[in-house]
Amino acid sequence: MVIVFDGVCNLCNRSVDFVMRRDRSEIFLFTPNQGDTAAQLIGDAAANLDTIALVEPDRISDRSTAVLRIARHLPWPWRAGAALIVIPRPLRDAAYKVLARYRYRWFGERSTCRLPSPEEAARFLP
């Protein structure tokens, strides 16, 4: 499974760090939406993606659905968050869109995409 994230967003990068620390089985790979891999996986829209996306073998999820599908693969107590999937998507995504709209203002942004450390490099796609 590949998590596509905004490589210059501080919140997004902190979220990647959060998932990496808890993904003990290393089932997730990561790629910034500004990279070639994201364009191959989800098309030209990747460069303008204002959300997180989860690419699985049988589907692509975005916004709140991606977050909840990621949570179900994390250890307890984070896995419990996946239960929020019962909330109708329009309501979940409305809250998500507010966060996405103001993420740079609230959390800041980097001038360049994240560069993985040598330990992380195997889990990052270009």
N, CA and C atoms as an extended XYZ file, in Angstrom:
378
Properties=species:S:1:pos:R:3:atomname:S:1:resname:S:1:resid:I:1 pbc="F F F"
N         0.850       -1.177        0.000 N   MET     1
C         0.000        0.000        0.000 CA  MET     1
C         0.890        1.233        0.000 C   MET     1
N         0.475        2.224       -0.750 N   VAL     2
C         1.265        3.441       -0.893 CA  VAL     2
C         0.457        4.626       -0.386 C   VAL     2
N         1.071        5.402        0.496 N   ILE     3
C         0.472        6.636        0.985 CA  ILE     3
C         1.061        7.781        0.172 C   ILE     3
N         0.182        8.522       -0.497 N   VAL     4
C         0.588        9.690       -1.268 CA  VAL     4
C         0.277       10.906       -0.401 C   VAL     4
N         1.300       11.733       -0.155 N   PHE     5
C         1.148       12.867        0.746 CA  PHE     5
C         1.769       14.108        0.134 C   PHE     5
N         1.416       15.260        0.663 N   ASP     6
C         1.975       16.536        0.213 CA  ASP     6
C         3.368       16.672        0.820 C   ASP     6
N         4.383       16.590       -0.005 N   GLY     7
C         5.762       16.573        0.465 CA  GLY     7
C         6.260       17.860        1.080 C   GLY     7
N         5.565       18.966        0.863 N   VAL     8
C         6.006       20.233        1.451 CA  VAL     8
C         5.178       20.646        2.666 C   VAL     8
N         4.144       19.895        2.977 N   CYS     9
C         3.249       20.207        4.100 CA  CYS     9
C         3.822       19.641        5.402 C   CYS     9
N         4.010       20.503        6.390 N   ASN    10
C         4.543       20.036        7.675 CA  ASN    10
C         3.609       19.046        8.364 C   ASN    10
N         2.308       19.311        8.335 N   LEU    11
C         1.353       18.384        8.939 CA  LEU    11
C         1.422       17.024        8.256 C   LEU    11
N         1.486       17.030        6.941 N   CYS    12
C         1.546       15.779        6.186 CA  CYS    12
C         2.819       15.005        6.515 C   CYS    12
N         3.935       15.706        6.619 N   ASN    13
C         5.194       15.055        6.957 CA  ASN    13
C         5.170       14.502        8.376 C   ASN    13
N         4.577       15.216        9.295 N   ARG    14
C         4.430       14.694       10.665 CA  ARG    14
C         3.526       13.468       10.673 C   ARG    14
N         2.513       13.471        9.836 N   SER    15
C         1.628       12.304        9.734 CA  SER    15
C         2.383       11.097        9.193 C   SER    15
N         3.247       11.310        8.212 N   VAL    16
C         4.076       10.224        7.683 CA  VAL    16
C         4.965        9.676        8.797 C   VAL    16
N         5.589       10.572        9.573 N   ASP    17
C         6.424       10.132       10.701 CA  ASP    17
C         5.609        9.298       11.681 C   ASP    17
N         4.398        9.756       11.979 N   PHE    18
C         3.506        9.058       12.901 CA  PHE    18
C         3.221        7.639       12.411 C   PHE    18
N         2.850        7.516       11.149 N   VAL    19
C         2.528        6.198       10.592 CA  VAL    19
C         3.771        5.316       10.564 C   VAL    19
N         4.897        5.864       10.153 N   MET    20
C         6.123        5.063       10.068 CA  MET    20
C         6.515        4.479       11.425 C   MET    20
N         6.374        5.281       12.487 N   ARG    21
C         6.733        4.789       13.827 CA  ARG    21
C         5.815        3.660       14.285 C   ARG    21
N         4.599        3.634       13.814 N   ARG    22
C         3.627        2.649       14.282 CA  ARG    22
C         3.426        1.481       13.315 C   ARG    22
N         3.905        1.611       12.123 N   ASP    23
C         3.756        0.579       11.087 CA  ASP    23
C         4.865       -0.467       11.264 C   ASP    23
N         4.703       -1.292       12.265 N   ARG    24
C         5.744       -2.271       12.625 CA  ARG    24
C         5.988       -3.309       11.542 C   ARG    24
N         4.971       -3.633       10.783 N   SER    25
C         5.108       -4.624        9.710 CA  SER    25
C         5.613       -4.002        8.412 C   SER    25
N         5.737       -2.688        8.411 N   GLU    26
C         6.198       -1.939        7.240 CA  GLU    26
C         5.386       -2.270        5.984 C   GLU    26
N         4.061       -2.203        6.154 N   ILE    27
C         3.186       -2.486        5.015 CA  ILE    27
C         2.970       -1.262        4.133 C   ILE    27
N         3.305       -0.078        4.654 N   PHE    28
C         3.093        1.146        3.895 CA  PHE    28
C         4.392        1.620        3.252 C   PHE    28
N         4.254        2.088        2.019 N   LEU    29
C         5.297        2.839        1.335 CA  LEU    29
C         4.774        4.259        1.209 C   LEU    29
N         5.659        5.204        0.947 N   PHE    30
C         5.282        6.610        0.921 CA  PHE    30
C         5.834        7.276       -0.325 C   PHE    30
N         5.071        8.215       -0.859 N   THR    31
C         5.548        9.011       -1.983 CA  THR    31
C         4.911       10.396       -1.913 C   THR    31
N         5.690       11.438       -2.175 N   PRO    32
C         5.092       12.771       -2.198 CA  PRO    32
C         4.248       12.952       -3.458 C   PRO    32
N         3.191       13.733       -3.338 N   ASN    33
C         2.325       13.941       -4.506 CA  ASN    33
C         3.043       14.710       -5.612 C   ASN    33
N         4.177       15.311       -5.293 N   GLN    34
C         4.936       16.043       -6.293 CA  GLN    34
C         5.853       15.131       -7.114 C   GLN    34
N         5.928       13.849       -6.790 N   GLY    35
C         6.868       12.940       -7.438 CA  GLY    35
C         6.296       12.167       -8.612 C   GLY    35
N         7.189       11.485       -9.303 N   ASP    36
C         6.804       10.690      -10.471 CA  ASP    36
C         5.907        9.515      -10.107 C   ASP    36
N         6.167        8.887       -8.974 N   THR    37
C         5.379        7.716       -8.577 CA  THR    37
C         3.923        8.097       -8.360 C   THR    37
N         3.693        9.226       -7.699 N   ALA    38
C         2.311        9.671       -7.476 CA  ALA    38
C         1.603        9.895       -8.801 C   ALA    38
N         2.285       10.501       -9.752 N   ALA    39
C         1.677       10.734      -11.071 CA  ALA    39
C         1.343        9.416      -11.753 C   ALA    39
N         2.201        8.416      -11.609 N   GLN    40
C         1.935        7.107      -12.205 CA  GLN    40
C         0.758        6.409      -11.521 C   GLN    40
N         0.656        6.578      -10.201 N   LEU    41
C        -0.390        5.877       -9.452 CA  LEU    41
C        -1.762        6.525       -9.579 C   LEU    41
N        -1.806        7.854       -9.528 N   ILE    42
C        -3.114        8.512       -9.513 CA  ILE    42
C        -3.291        9.550      -10.614 C   ILE    42
N        -2.352        9.637      -11.529 N   GLY    43
C        -2.504       10.501      -12.683 CA  GLY    43
C        -1.983       11.908      -12.471 C   GLY    43
N        -2.257       12.746      -13.464 N   ASP    44
C        -1.753       14.118      -13.460 CA  ASP    44
C        -2.305       14.949      -12.313 C   ASP    44
N        -3.424       14.555      -11.745 N   ALA    45
C        -4.019       15.303      -10.639 CA  ALA    45
C        -3.144       15.258       -9.395 C   ALA    45
N        -2.172       14.356       -9.341 N   ALA    46
C        -1.333       14.194       -8.156 CA  ALA    46
C        -0.641       15.489       -7.765 C   ALA    46
N        -0.143       16.239       -8.732 N   ALA    47
C         0.598       17.463       -8.424 CA  ALA    47
C        -0.272       18.505       -7.728 C   ALA    47
N        -1.571       18.479       -7.964 N   ASN    48
C        -2.485       19.440       -7.344 CA  ASN    48
C        -3.311       18.832       -6.217 C   ASN    48
N        -2.925       17.660       -5.799 N   LEU    49
C        -3.662       16.948       -4.754 CA  LEU    49
C        -3.616       17.741       -3.454 C   LEU    49
N        -4.765       18.023       -2.875 N   ASP    50
C        -4.810       18.771       -1.620 CA  ASP    50
C        -5.182       17.861       -0.460 C   ASP    50
N        -4.880       16.595       -0.607 N   THR    51
C        -5.285       15.624        0.383 CA  THR    51
C        -4.294       14.470        0.416 C   THR    51
N        -4.492       13.601        1.346 N   ILE    52
C        -3.733       12.361        1.405 CA  ILE    52
C        -4.482       11.333        0.570 C   ILE    52
N        -3.752       10.423       -0.020 N   ALA    53
C        -4.384        9.329       -0.764 CA  ALA    53
C        -3.724        8.020       -0.339 C   ALA    53
N        -4.506        6.976       -0.314 N   LEU    54
C        -4.004        5.635       -0.031 CA  LEU    54
C        -4.281        4.782       -1.251 C   LEU    54
N        -3.215        4.273       -1.851 N   VAL    55
C        -3.336        3.426       -3.033 CA  VAL    55
C        -3.172        1.986       -2.570 C   VAL    55
N        -4.247        1.227       -2.717 N   GLU    56
C        -4.252       -0.194       -2.380 CA  GLU    56
C        -4.390       -0.983       -3.680 C   GLU    56
N        -4.138       -2.284       -3.640 N   PRO    57
C        -4.239       -3.055       -4.884 CA  PRO    57
C        -5.598       -2.952       -5.576 C   PRO    57
N        -6.667       -2.787       -4.801 N   ASP    58
C        -8.004       -2.810       -5.393 CA  ASP    58
C        -8.748       -1.478       -5.353 C   ASP    58
N        -8.105       -0.424       -4.816 N   ARG    59
C        -8.809        0.866       -4.723 CA  ARG    59
C        -7.839        1.988       -4.392 C   ARG    59
N        -8.327        3.196       -4.627 N   ILE    60
C        -7.625        4.405       -4.205 CA  ILE    60
C        -8.592        5.179       -3.322 C   ILE    60
N        -8.156        5.491       -2.118 N   SER    61
C        -8.974        6.252       -1.183 CA  SER    61
C        -8.326        7.611       -0.964 C   SER    61
N        -9.140        8.616       -0.659 N   ASP    62
C        -8.581        9.922       -0.336 CA  ASP    62
C        -9.307       10.517        0.856 C   ASP    62
N        -8.811       11.666        1.292 N   ARG    63
C        -9.355       12.420        2.419 CA  ARG    63
C        -9.578       11.542        3.646 C   ARG    63
N       -10.717       11.692        4.280 N   SER    64
C       -10.953       10.992        5.543 CA  SER    64
C       -10.966        9.474        5.374 C   SER    64
N       -11.424        9.004        4.244 N   THR    65
C       -11.454        7.553        4.022 CA  THR    65
C       -10.035        6.997        4.002 C   THR    65
N        -9.107        7.703        3.375 N   ALA    66
C        -7.712        7.253        3.367 CA  ALA    66
C        -7.159        7.200        4.783 C   ALA    66
N        -7.416        8.236        5.566 N   VAL    67
C        -6.918        8.280        6.941 CA  VAL    67
C        -7.467        7.099        7.748 C   VAL    67
N        -8.742        6.830        7.613 N   LEU    68
C        -9.355        5.742        8.386 CA  LEU    68
C        -8.893        4.373        7.895 C   LEU    68
N        -8.674        4.224        6.613 N   ARG    69
C        -8.167        2.946        6.078 CA  ARG    69
C        -6.718        2.720        6.514 C   ARG    69
N        -5.954        3.787        6.651 N   ILE    70
C        -4.600        3.670        7.188 CA  ILE    70
C        -4.671        3.263        8.658 C   ILE    70
N        -5.549        3.905        9.412 N   ALA    71
C        -5.667        3.631       10.849 CA  ALA    71
C        -5.973        2.164       11.130 C   ALA    71
N        -6.738        1.531       10.286 N   ARG    72
C        -7.105        0.136       10.560 CA  ARG    72
C        -5.911       -0.812       10.479 C   ARG    72
N        -4.797       -0.349        9.918 N   HIS    73
C        -3.590       -1.166        9.838 CA  HIS    73
C        -2.566       -0.822       10.920 C   HIS    73
N        -2.898        0.139       11.767 N   LEU    74
C        -2.001        0.527       12.848 CA  LEU    74
C        -2.364       -0.226       14.124 C   LEU    74
N        -1.447       -0.270       15.076 N   PRO    75
C        -1.748       -0.986       16.319 CA  PRO    75
C        -2.767       -0.238       17.179 C   PRO    75
N        -3.305       -0.940       18.147 N   TRP    76
C        -4.200       -0.354       19.136 CA  TRP    76
C        -3.454        0.743       19.860 C   TRP    76
N        -4.004        1.872       20.199 N   PRO    77
C        -5.401        2.279       20.094 CA  PRO    77
C        -5.750        2.971       18.774 C   PRO    77
N        -4.754        3.179       17.913 N   TRP    78
C        -4.980        3.920       16.674 CA  TRP    78
C        -5.937        3.181       15.747 C   TRP    78
N        -5.908        1.865       15.799 N   ARG    79
C        -6.805        1.064       14.963 CA  ARG    79
C        -8.269        1.367       15.274 C   ARG    79
N        -8.549        1.704       16.514 N   ALA    80
C        -9.939        1.999       16.905 CA  ALA    80
C       -10.507        3.190       16.128 C   ALA    80
N        -9.647        4.076       15.686 N   GLY    81
C       -10.109        5.227       14.902 CA  GLY    81
C       -10.790        4.823       13.617 C   GLY    81
N       -10.468        3.655       13.111 N   ALA    82
C       -11.091        3.186       11.871 CA  ALA    82
C       -12.599        3.020       12.023 C   ALA    82
N       -13.078        2.906       13.248 N   ALA    83
C       -14.518        2.769       13.481 CA  ALA    83
C       -15.286        4.024       13.054 C   ALA    83
N       -14.588        5.142       12.923 N   LEU    84
C       -15.252        6.374       12.490 CA  LEU    84
C       -15.739        6.303       11.054 C   LEU    84
N       -15.423        5.229       10.365 N   ILE    85
C       -15.883        5.046        8.988 CA  ILE    85
C       -17.411        4.999        8.917 C   ILE    85
N       -18.069        4.727       10.049 N   VAL    86
C       -19.539        4.688       10.067 CA  VAL    86
C       -20.157        6.080        9.927 C   VAL    86
N       -19.367        7.116       10.200 N   ILE    87
C       -19.861        8.485        9.997 CA  ILE    87
C       -19.953        8.707        8.490 C   ILE    87
N       -21.034        9.254        8.003 N   PRO    88
C       -21.174        9.466        6.556 CA  PRO    88
C       -19.995       10.274        5.992 C   PRO    88
N       -19.525        9.837        4.847 N   ARG    89
C       -18.348       10.455        4.239 CA  ARG    89
C       -18.476       11.962        4.052 C   ARG    89
N       -19.628       12.478        3.619 N   PRO    90
C       -19.712       13.937        3.463 CA  PRO    90
C       -19.411       14.695        4.766 C   PRO    90
N       -19.824       14.158        5.887 N   LEU    91
C       -19.536       14.814        7.167 CA  LEU    91
C       -18.055       14.702        7.511 C   LEU    91
N       -17.489       13.496        7.342 N   ARG    92
C       -16.059       13.291        7.622 CA  ARG    92
C       -15.216       14.186        6.724 C   ARG    92
N       -15.554       14.214        5.442 N   ASP    93
C       -14.762       14.986        4.495 CA  ASP    93
C       -14.913       16.489        4.693 C   ASP    93
N       -16.045       16.939        5.205 N   ALA    94
C       -16.207       18.371        5.480 CA  ALA    94
C       -15.185       18.816        6.524 C   ALA    94
N       -15.032       18.040        7.576 N   ALA    95
C       -14.030       18.355        8.605 CA  ALA    95
C       -12.623       18.249        8.022 C   ALA    95
N       -12.398       17.234        7.224 N   TYR    96
C       -11.087       17.042        6.613 CA  TYR    96
C       -10.731       18.222        5.698 C   TYR    96
N       -11.688       18.699        4.926 N   LYS    97
C       -11.427       19.796        3.988 CA  LYS    97
C       -11.044       21.089        4.704 C   LYS    97
N       -11.620       21.328        5.885 N   VAL    98
C       -11.227       22.507        6.664 CA  VAL    98
C        -9.762       22.385        7.064 C   VAL    98
N        -9.379       21.234        7.567 N   LEU    99
C        -7.990       21.003        7.940 CA  LEU    99
C        -7.069       21.140        6.730 C   LEU    99
N        -7.461       20.560        5.597 N   ALA   100
C        -6.641       20.635        4.386 CA  ALA   100
C        -6.498       22.078        3.902 C   ALA   100
N        -7.542       22.848        4.013 N   ARG   101
C        -7.504       24.229        3.517 CA  ARG   101
C        -6.529       25.091        4.321 C   ARG   101
N        -6.469       24.878        5.621 N   TYR   102
C        -5.661       25.731        6.492 CA  TYR   102
C        -4.363       25.078        6.969 C   TYR   102
N        -4.002       23.926        6.439 N   ARG   103
C        -2.844       23.187        6.962 CA  ARG   103
C        -1.542       23.964        6.849 C   ARG   103
N        -1.340       24.704        5.778 N   TYR   104
C        -0.109       25.493        5.653 CA  TYR   104
C        -0.089       26.636        6.667 C   TYR   104
N        -1.228       27.265        6.844 N   ARG   105
C        -1.300       28.387        7.781 CA  ARG   105
C        -1.097       27.914        9.218 C   ARG   105
N        -1.704       26.792        9.583 N   TRP   106
C        -1.627       26.303       10.951 CA  TRP   106
C        -0.329       25.559       11.264 C   TRP   106
N         0.190       24.823       10.292 N   PHE   107
C         1.341       23.960       10.553 CA  PHE   107
C         2.592       24.340        9.764 C   PHE   107
N         2.440       25.203        8.773 N   GLY   108
C         3.579       25.645        7.979 CA  GLY   108
C         3.845       24.728        6.796 C   GLY   108
N         4.799       25.172        5.977 N   GLU   109
C         5.178       24.369        4.824 CA  GLU   109
C         6.676       24.488        4.603 C   GLU   109
N         7.228       23.484        3.965 N   ARG   110
C         8.649       23.442        3.652 CA  ARG   110
C         8.871       24.061        2.280 C   ARG   110
N        10.088       24.493        2.038 N   SER   111
C        10.386       25.048        0.725 CA  SER   111
C        10.663       23.952       -0.301 C   SER   111
N        10.988       22.752        0.173 N   THR   112
C        11.229       21.611       -0.720 CA  THR   112
C        10.577       20.367       -0.125 C   THR   112
N        10.444       19.341       -0.950 N   CYS   113
C         9.884       18.079       -0.475 CA  CYS   113
C        10.805       17.422        0.535 C   CYS   113
N        10.227       16.641        1.365 N   ARG   114
C        10.943       15.876        2.376 CA  ARG   114
C        11.952       14.940        1.722 C   ARG   114
N        13.129       14.862        2.311 N   LEU   115
C        14.127       13.877        1.911 CA  LEU   115
C        14.198       12.831        3.008 C   LEU   115
N        13.970       11.570        2.678 N   PRO   116
C        13.998       10.539        3.722 CA  PRO   116
C        15.417       10.331        4.250 C   PRO   116
N        15.478        9.942        5.512 N   SER   117
C        16.769        9.596        6.104 CA  SER   117
C        17.232        8.279        5.477 C   SER   117
N        18.493        7.903        5.655 N   PRO   118
C        18.959        6.619        5.115 CA  PRO   118
C        18.131        5.429        5.629 C   PRO   118
N        17.664        5.502        6.869 N   GLU   119
C        16.853        4.422        7.439 CA  GLU   119
C        15.472        4.352        6.790 C   GLU   119
N        14.965        5.487        6.360 N   GLU   120
C        13.635        5.555        5.765 CA  GLU   120
C        13.637        5.320        4.258 C   GLU   120
N        14.768        5.453        3.631 N   ALA   121
C        14.855        5.489        2.160 CA  ALA   121
C        14.170        4.317        1.472 C   ALA   121
N        14.250        3.130        2.034 N   ALA   122
C        13.656        1.950        1.399 CA  ALA   122
C        12.127        2.026        1.355 C   ALA   122
N        11.527        2.859        2.186 N   ARG   123
C        10.073        2.947        2.249 CA  ARG   123
C         9.506        4.112        1.445 C   ARG   123
N        10.394        4.906        0.827 N   PHE   124
C         9.963        6.063        0.040 CA  PHE   124
C        10.159        5.794       -1.439 C   PHE   124
N         9.143        6.128       -2.196 N   LEU   125
C         9.194        6.000       -3.646 CA  LEU   125
C         9.417        7.379       -4.247 C   LEU   125
N        10.097        7.474       -5.379 N   PRO   126
C        10.386        8.800       -5.956 CA  PRO   126
C         9.135        9.537       -6.416 C   PRO   126
